[in-house]
Amino acid sequence: MRVIVVGCEYSGVSTLIDGIYEWGQKCGVQHHLDDHFTIPDAFHLTDEEQQGMLDMLPGIKERFQRFQIVYHVHLMHKFEHVLMGGFHIEEMVYGPRYYYPGKNIQIREYEVDLPKDVILVHLHAQPEVIRKRMDDAPHPHSLVPKEDVETVSDHFKDEVRMSWIQRKFDIDTSDLSPTQLLDTFLARSVPYLNASDGNTRILNG
């Protein structure tokens, strides 16, 4: 199973891919997981290194992001089971808006090189739900301001709609618990699974 999960910050992207990862382990499937495309990378870097990423000049940020996306396209082919949080579509939404304003980027060229069995999942929630999550559990380096939620959410919707990835669907997470979100994903993903994925799903629930 190769999955890219995207959506506005606080829509549940990390929650879902963490849930899929844990589910996979119970099923005997080891997913390669990468959820570090939002600047700064809070998963693998120290506080000092995170601040260094934030302080990088805009042109350097764009180059770094472009290079790591190309590298992870390679990883999508290397591993049979991969989970990507945000990835190239997030970069299209966040990059020109927050990292390197005014710079035009292209992401469709990456999709041509992706494996054909990639599943793209778009998570979204009502704006008031997103803003409440921001208040209830703020991220250490929150990126999206409250006033941008509608605009950013609409941009994700448009990018997913225009994506060349054929296997894709969306989930409204407004009223879903983490367990319900995982169950919804597993049910909605069935039509897009490979034979080996389907066997894992049937045998392990």
C-alpha positions as CSV (number, residue, x, y, z in Angstrom):
1,M,0.0,0.0,0.0
2,R,1.5,3.3,-1.1
3,V,-0.5,6.3,0.4
4,I,-0.1,10.0,0.2
5,V,-2.3,11.8,2.8
6,V,-2.8,15.6,2.4
7,G,-4.9,18.3,3.9
8,C,-4.8,21.6,5.8
9,E,-2.9,21.6,9.0
10,Y,-5.0,20.2,11.8
11,S,-7.2,18.2,9.4
12,G,-5.8,14.9,10.7
13,V,-3.0,14.0,8.3
14,S,-0.5,12.8,11.0
15,T,-3.3,11.1,12.9
16,L,-4.3,9.0,10.0
17,I,-0.9,8.0,8.8
18,D,0.1,7.1,12.3
19,G,-3.0,5.0,12.6
20,I,-2.3,3.3,9.3
21,Y,1.2,2.6,10.4
22,E,0.1,1.0,13.7
23,W,-2.6,-1.0,11.9
24,G,0.0,-2.2,9.4
25,Q,2.3,-3.4,12.2
26,K,-0.6,-5.4,13.7
27,C,-1.2,-7.0,10.3
28,G,2.5,-7.8,9.8
29,V,3.1,-5.0,7.4
30,Q,6.0,-2.5,7.9
31,H,5.2,0.8,6.2
32,H,8.0,3.3,5.4
33,L,6.6,6.5,6.9
34,D,7.6,10.1,6.1
35,D,5.7,13.0,7.6
36,H,8.3,15.7,7.6
37,F,7.6,17.9,4.6
38,T,6.3,20.8,6.6
39,I,9.0,23.3,7.6
40,P,10.5,22.8,10.1
41,D,10.8,19.0,10.4
42,A,9.7,18.4,14.0
43,F,10.2,14.6,13.8
44,H,13.9,14.2,13.2
45,L,15.6,17.5,14.1
46,T,16.6,19.1,17.4
47,D,15.1,22.4,18.5
48,E,18.2,24.2,17.2
49,E,18.1,22.4,13.9
50,Q,14.4,23.3,13.5
51,Q,15.1,26.9,14.1
52,G,17.9,26.7,11.5
53,M,15.3,25.5,9.0
54,L,13.0,28.4,9.9
55,D,15.8,30.8,9.4
56,M,16.9,29.6,6.0
57,L,16.6,32.1,3.1
58,P,13.5,31.5,0.9
59,G,15.5,30.3,-2.1
60,I,17.3,27.7,0.0
61,K,14.0,26.5,1.4
62,E,12.6,26.0,-2.1
63,R,15.7,24.1,-3.2
64,F,15.7,21.9,-0.1
65,Q,12.1,21.0,-0.5
66,R,12.4,20.3,-4.2
67,F,15.3,18.0,-3.6
68,Q,13.6,16.0,-0.8
69,I,10.5,15.6,-2.9
70,V,12.5,14.1,-5.7
71,Y,14.3,11.8,-3.2
72,H,11.0,10.6,-1.8
73,V,9.6,9.8,-5.3
74,H,12.5,7.4,-5.4
75,L,11.5,5.9,-2.1
76,M,7.9,5.4,-3.3
77,H,9.4,2.9,-5.8
78,K,11.8,1.4,-3.4
79,F,9.2,0.3,-0.8
80,E,6.0,-1.7,-1.4
81,H,4.3,-0.1,1.6
82,V,4.8,3.7,2.0
83,L,3.0,6.4,3.9
84,M,3.6,10.1,3.0
85,G,2.1,13.0,4.9
86,G,1.7,16.1,2.8
87,F,4.4,15.5,0.3
88,H,4.3,17.3,-3.1
89,I,0.8,18.7,-2.9
90,E,1.4,20.2,0.5
91,E,4.4,21.9,-1.0
92,M,2.3,23.4,-3.8
93,V,0.0,24.9,-1.1
94,Y,2.4,25.9,1.6
95,G,5.6,26.7,-0.4
96,P,4.6,29.8,-2.4
97,R,2.4,31.1,0.5
98,Y,4.7,30.6,3.5
99,Y,8.2,29.5,2.6
100,Y,9.2,31.4,-0.5
101,P,6.4,33.9,-1.4
102,G,6.1,34.9,-5.1
103,K,8.1,31.9,-6.5
104,N,6.2,29.7,-8.9
105,I,6.6,26.0,-8.6
106,Q,5.4,22.9,-10.5
107,I,4.5,19.6,-9.0
108,R,2.8,17.6,-11.7
109,E,6.1,16.5,-13.1
110,Y,6.6,14.5,-9.9
111,E,3.3,12.7,-10.3
112,V,4.4,11.3,-13.7
113,D,7.2,9.5,-11.9
114,L,5.1,8.0,-9.1
115,P,4.1,4.4,-9.0
116,K,0.7,3.8,-10.6
117,D,-0.8,2.3,-7.5
118,V,-0.4,5.3,-5.2
119,I,-3.5,6.2,-3.3
120,L,-4.1,10.0,-2.6
121,V,-6.3,10.8,0.4
122,H,-7.5,14.3,1.0
123,L,-8.6,15.1,4.6
124,H,-10.6,18.2,5.3
125,A,-12.8,19.6,8.1
126,Q,-15.1,22.5,8.8
127,P,-13.1,25.7,9.3
128,E,-14.5,26.2,12.8
129,V,-13.4,22.6,13.7
130,I,-9.9,23.3,12.4
131,R,-9.7,26.5,14.5
132,K,-10.9,24.7,17.6
133,R,-8.2,22.1,17.1
134,M,-5.6,24.9,16.8
135,D,-6.7,26.2,20.2
136,D,-7.1,22.8,21.9
137,A,-3.8,21.2,20.8
138,P,-1.5,23.8,19.2
139,H,1.5,22.5,17.2
140,P,5.0,23.6,18.4
141,H,5.5,25.4,15.0
142,S,2.0,26.0,13.8
143,L,2.1,27.1,10.2
144,V,-1.4,28.1,9.0
145,P,-2.9,31.2,10.6
146,K,-6.5,31.0,11.7
147,E,-7.5,33.6,9.1
148,D,-6.0,31.4,6.3
149,V,-7.9,28.2,7.0
150,E,-10.6,28.6,4.4
151,T,-8.2,29.7,1.7
152,V,-5.7,26.9,2.4
153,S,-8.4,24.3,2.6
154,D,-9.8,25.4,-0.7
155,H,-6.3,25.2,-2.3
156,F,-5.8,21.7,-1.1
157,K,-9.2,20.7,-2.6
158,D,-8.2,22.3,-5.9
159,E,-4.8,20.6,-6.0
160,V,-6.2,17.2,-5.3
161,R,-8.9,17.7,-7.9
162,M,-6.2,18.6,-10.5
163,S,-3.9,15.8,-9.5
164,W,-3.0,13.3,-12.1
165,I,-3.1,10.5,-9.5
166,Q,-6.0,8.3,-10.4
167,R,-6.6,6.5,-7.1
168,K,-7.9,9.2,-4.8
169,F,-10.7,10.1,-2.4
170,D,-11.5,12.5,0.4
171,I,-12.6,12.2,4.0
172,D,-14.3,14.8,6.1
173,T,-12.7,14.5,9.6
174,S,-14.9,17.1,11.3
175,D,-16.7,14.5,13.5
176,L,-14.3,11.6,13.4
177,S,-12.3,10.2,16.3
178,P,-8.8,8.8,15.3
179,T,-10.3,5.3,15.4
180,Q,-13.2,6.3,13.2
181,L,-10.8,8.0,10.8
182,L,-8.7,4.9,10.4
183,D,-11.8,2.7,9.9
184,T,-13.2,5.1,7.3
185,F,-9.9,5.1,5.4
186,L,-9.7,1.3,5.4
187,A,-13.2,1.0,4.1
188,R,-12.8,3.7,1.4
189,S,-9.4,2.4,0.2
190,V,-10.7,-1.1,-0.6
191,P,-11.4,-0.4,-4.3
192,Y,-7.9,0.9,-4.8
193,L,-5.9,-1.9,-3.2
194,N,-3.5,-4.2,-4.9
195,A,-4.0,-8.0,-4.5
196,S,-1.4,-8.2,-1.7
197,D,-3.0,-5.2,0.1
198,G,-6.4,-6.7,-0.3
199,N,-5.2,-10.0,1.2
200,T,-3.8,-8.2,4.2
201,R,-7.0,-6.3,4.7
202,I,-9.2,-9.4,4.5
203,L,-7.0,-11.6,6.7
204,N,-6.3,-9.0,9.4
205,G,-9.4,-6.9,9.4
